[in-house]
Amino acid sequence: AEITLFRAPKAVRVVNMLEEEDEGVKKELENGGERIMLKMKPFEIVTLRA
């Protein structure tokens, strides 16, 4: 998936639904300026914190 933001975030993290960092949640995340790219499975829900 590719997400385009209106400005570049300082940092992007994958978190759980309570917005807490969770060691059990592992996703490969690519942050390039205003775009965030990550691989997802169909119907998968991912919460990001920027």
C-alpha positions as CSV (number, residue, x, y, z in Angstrom):
1,A,0.0,0.0,0.0
2,E,1.1,3.6,-0.6
3,I,0.0,6.5,1.5
4,T,0.7,10.1,0.5
5,L,0.6,12.8,3.2
6,F,0.6,16.6,2.8
7,R,4.0,16.9,4.5
8,A,6.8,14.5,5.4
9,P,6.5,13.0,8.9
10,K,9.4,13.0,11.3
11,A,8.9,9.3,12.1
12,V,6.4,6.6,11.2
13,R,5.8,3.5,13.4
14,V,3.4,0.6,13.3
15,V,1.4,0.4,16.5
16,N,-1.5,-1.7,17.8
17,M,-5.1,-0.4,18.0
18,L,-4.4,1.4,21.3
19,E,-1.6,3.3,19.6
20,E,1.0,1.5,21.7
21,E,4.2,0.0,20.3
22,D,3.9,-3.7,20.2
23,E,6.7,-6.2,19.6
24,G,4.2,-8.7,18.1
25,V,3.3,-6.2,15.3
26,K,6.0,-6.4,12.7
27,K,5.7,-4.7,9.3
28,E,8.2,-3.7,6.7
29,L,7.8,0.1,6.4
30,E,9.4,2.4,3.9
31,N,9.3,6.2,4.6
32,G,10.3,8.4,1.7
33,G,9.4,12.0,2.2
34,E,5.7,12.5,1.9
35,R,5.0,8.9,1.0
36,I,4.8,5.8,3.2
37,M,4.9,2.4,1.6
38,L,4.2,-1.0,3.3
39,K,3.2,-4.5,2.3
40,M,-0.2,-5.7,3.4
41,K,-2.4,-8.7,3.0
42,P,-6.0,-8.4,1.7
43,F,-8.4,-7.3,4.4
44,E,-5.6,-6.6,6.8
45,I,-5.9,-3.7,9.2
46,V,-2.7,-1.8,10.1
47,T,-2.4,1.2,12.4
48,L,0.3,3.7,11.8
49,R,1.6,6.5,14.0
50,A,3.3,9.5,12.4
